[in-house]
Every structure is written in C-alpha cells, then in structure tokens.
C-alpha cells in the first residue's frame, strides 16, 4: 500500500466522489447524531477511530505490494445499486451500510486482497456509526426497559421494600417511578458494544475469546442498567420521585456506564489470564 503522490490524488478524488454520492446519507446521520433524544452521539467519533486504526498500521500496510482485484469493481457497483434503491425508498439505514460495501470494494480495487484483509475491522467498525431505524429503536428500547424494570422490582423486593411493576411503572409505597426510554439502557448498550468491539480487536486474545468479550457487552450493559434503576428506586423510596428523576438521574447514568466499562475490561482481563494459564 504505497501512498505516492499519484495514489494520494487518486484516493482524494475517490473520497470526494464518495462524499458527493453519499451526501444525503451523511446529512441524515448528522441529524440523528445531534437529535435531542439521540442514541448515537458517539457517531461522529466512529470514522475517526476507524481512520486511526488504519493509520496505526501504516508501516505494515506500506510494506504490502499494491495490487488490484477486479472483484472490487463489482462490489462497488453492487453497493451503489443498493444505495440508489434504498435512497429511492427512503431507507437511510440501508444507505449507511451500502457505504461500507462500497468502501470494501474501493479497497479491493485500489489495493487488493491483502490490504483489504488487514483493514477489514476498521471498515466493519463503521457499522457503529449507522443509526438503527427509529421503529427498531422504539421496539428494542421498550423491551429493554420492561426487562430492566422487572429485574429491578425483584431486587427491591428482596431488600424488603414492597414494589409492584405495572408495565414500565414501578409502584412504591410512597411514590411511583416510570422507567422511560432514557432508562432502557439502549444508549449504553450501543456505546458499550462499540467499545467492546474495539477492545476485543486491540487485546491479544484468540478469535473465539474476542467474540466472547464482544458479546459480553450485552449482559454487562443490561445488568448495569438494572443497577441504575435499582438506585433510582431506592432514592425515590427515601427522598421521593422528584429527587430520583432530577440531577441524580443523569449522574447515575454516567456512573453506571463507567461501572459497565470497568466490567467489560474485567472480562477482558479474565480471558487474558485464562490464555496465560
């Protein structure tokens, strides 16, 4: 992957062309990233991380002889066809993933199989910048908040505090607390999955253990959110719902996400220890 002046110009022209073709998709992503109720505020960072992952292997990539694979042309055409159809039907989510297909095709066409293989993860990592459809977000968020409310209510009852769950509303003796969409844990789950994928890629583990580490982000994020709701219920029981849904609500979210991140790192350490023993 020898980036001479001619290659740099070629890459720059291709980048401008891709940006022009996918401009409506980029605009849609920006709107979703900056929305008040966004689950994808991390979206701006994903391409920067992907570029960094490619850059950190610059010397290794430069040592690989550049070649081209005509299959890349067909992959580009296939990706653009998906993009045009999805754009026609307003399927922005599909447009976002078609961009990744086109990028894979460009890598194959410009630099060949070996370079594409070395950069497969950074390209696939871009999937975390594509927002899920709102319908899917609503469905997943609803199911997660019901699960979290159910487990949190059970834990509160174990503590000796009588609580009754009715849908996403937890009735306490002195007040009631509604587990809303922000408390579903979906935002933390999406962010933790991205961090889990990045951590699994960077850590020195077998492929199977990398998959286990990545997938562990799901139960860790759910468990962390249950802990958060338990804390909110305890605060609501002692101090009232106003205090629980005030500043403590936002503060607890940041703390619990930090705990989830530590939990993910702990799983990575455990898997590393088992590799050494």
N, C-alpha and C positions, 0 to 999 in steps of 0.2 A: 504494500500500500504506500507507494512512493508519491508523496504530495509535492510534485514540482509545480512551477508557476502555471503551466498549462492545465494541470489537474485541478489546481485551486480555482482557476477561472471556470473550468467545467463544472465543478461542484457548486460554485456560486450561482452560475446560470441555472443549474438544475434546481437549486434551493429557491431561487426567485420564481421559477416556473411552478414548483410545487406549492409555494405560498400563494401564488395567484389562483391556482386551481382550487385549493382547499380554503381560500379566504372565508367563504360563508361558514365553513365548519369551525374555523378559528374564532370567528365572531360569536358563534353560538356557544363555544366553550368559555369564552370570556364572560358572557352573560351569566352562564351557570356558575362560574367561579366566584363572581362578585355579588351574586344574589344574597339577600338578607338571610335566607334560610338554607344557604348552600351547604352541601356535604363534601364539596370539592375545592375548598380554599387552598389546598395543597397542590392543585393542578398546575399552577404556574411553575412550581419547583421541579416537577417531574421531568420535562425536557432538559432542564439544566443538569439534573442528576445524570440523565442518560448521556449527555454530552461529556460530562466529567468522567463517567465510566469508560467511554471510548478514548478520551484523552489520556487517561492514566496508563493505557496500554499502547501509547503512541509508538514507542521504540519497538515493541514486539510486532506491531502492525506494519511498521515501515520495513521490517526485515522480511516480510512476506511478499514474494513477487506478485505484482498486479496482473490480473488476468480478467477475463470476462466470460460470463455464462449467458448464452442466448436465452436460457430459460427465464432470466431476469426480465427480458422484454415482454414475454408472455405474462409474467406475474404483474408487471406494471400495467399492462393492458387490462388484465383481469381486475386489478384493484381500482383502476379508473372507471371501468364498466360498473362495478359495484357502487362506486361513489356517485356516478351520474344517475343510476336508478334510484339510489337511496335519497339523493338530493331532490329528485323529481317527486318522490313520495313524502318528503319531509322527515325522513328517518335519519336525523342528525347523529344519533348514536352509532348507526351503521357506517355513516360517513367517516366518523372518527376512527373506526377500526380499519376502514379501507385505506386510510393514510398509512397505517402500519404495514399493510400488504404492499403498498406502492414503495415504501422505504426499503423493504426487504428486496423487492425487485430491482431497485436502483443499486443497492449494494452488490447484488449478484451481477448486474450488467456492467457496473463500473470496476469492481474489484475481484469478483469471483467467489468461489465457494468457501475458501479458507478464511478470508477476511469476514465474509458474512457470518460464518460459523462463530468466529471469535466475538462478533458483535451482536449475536442473537439475543442475549439477555438485555442489553441496553435498549434494543429495538422493541422487545416484548414488554419491557418495563413501561414503555409509553402507554400501554393499555390503562395504567392507573391515572392517566390524565383525561381519559374519555369518560364523561359523566354517564351514569346509568339513566335510562329513561325514567321520567318522573312517575309513571304508573308503577314501574318496578320498585322505585324508591319507596313509594307510599305503601306498597304491599309488604315489602321486607321490613320496613320501619314499624308497621302495625304489628306484625308477627313478633318482632323482637321486643317491642315494649310490653306485649302481653306476657311473653315468656319471662322477661325481667321482673314484671310486677308480680307474677305468680311465685317465682322463687323468693323475691324479697319479702312478700307477705308471709310465706312459710318460715323464713328466718326470723322475722319479727315475732311471730307466734311462739317460736322456740325460746325467744328472750322473755316470754311471759307477757308480751303486750298484745292484747286482743286486736286483731285486724282482719278485715274482710275485704276481699277483692271482688269488685263488680266491673268486669271488663278491664279498662285501664285505670279505673279509680280505686284507690285503696282507702277504705273507711277505717279511721282510727277512733278511739273512744271520744276524743275531744275535737277532732277535725277530720277533714278528708284531703287526700292528695291525689291529683291527677297526674299520671305518668304520660306526659305528652311526647310528641315526636322527637324533640331535642333530647329526651331521656331514653330514647330507644336504643342508643348505643351504636347506631349505624355509622355515624360520623367517625367515632373512634375505631370501629371495625374496619372501615375503608382505609383510614390512615394507617392503622396497625398492620393491615395486610400489605400495604405498600412498603412499610418499614421492614416487615417480616421477609418479604421477597428480597429486598436489598441486603438485609443482614444475612440471609441464607446464601446469597450469591457471594458475599465477601468472606464469610467464615470458611475455614478449612475443614470441610466435612464430606462424607460420601454423598452421592446423589440422593439416595434414599433418605438419609438424615436431613439433608437440605429440604426435602419435601415435607418431612415431619415437622421441621422447625417452622416452615412457612405456614402449614396448616394449623399449627398450634396457636397462631394468632387469633383464630376464630373463637375457640373456647376461652382463651385468655381475655379477649375483648368483651365477650358476653359476661364472664364472671366478674370482671372489673366493673361493668355497668350495673350488675346486680348489687355489688358492694356499694356503689354510689347511691342507688335507690334506697338501700337499707339505711345509709347515713341520713339521707333526706327524710325518711320516715321517722327516724329517731329524733331528728331536730324538730320535725313537725309535731311530734308527740310531746316533746318537752317545751318547745318555745312557740309552737304554732306554725301554720302553713305559710304565713307571710314571711317569716324568717327563712324557712326552708326554701322557698321559691325566690328569694331575694339574691343578694350577693353570694350567699353560701352555695347557691345552685351552680353558678358559673365557676366559683372557686373549687368546688368539689369535682367538677368535670375535669379541670386541669390536673388536679392531684391524682385522681383515679387513673387518668390516661398515663401519667408518669409511672404509676404503680404497674399498669399493664405493660408498659415498655420495659420496666425492670424485670417483670415476669417473663417476657419474651427473651431477654438477654440471659436470664437464669436457665431457661430451657436450652438455649444455645450452649451455655457452659456445661450443662449436664450431658448433652450429646457429645461435646468435645471430650469430656472426662471419660465417657464410655468408649470413645475411639482410642484413647491412650492406654486404657487398661486392657 
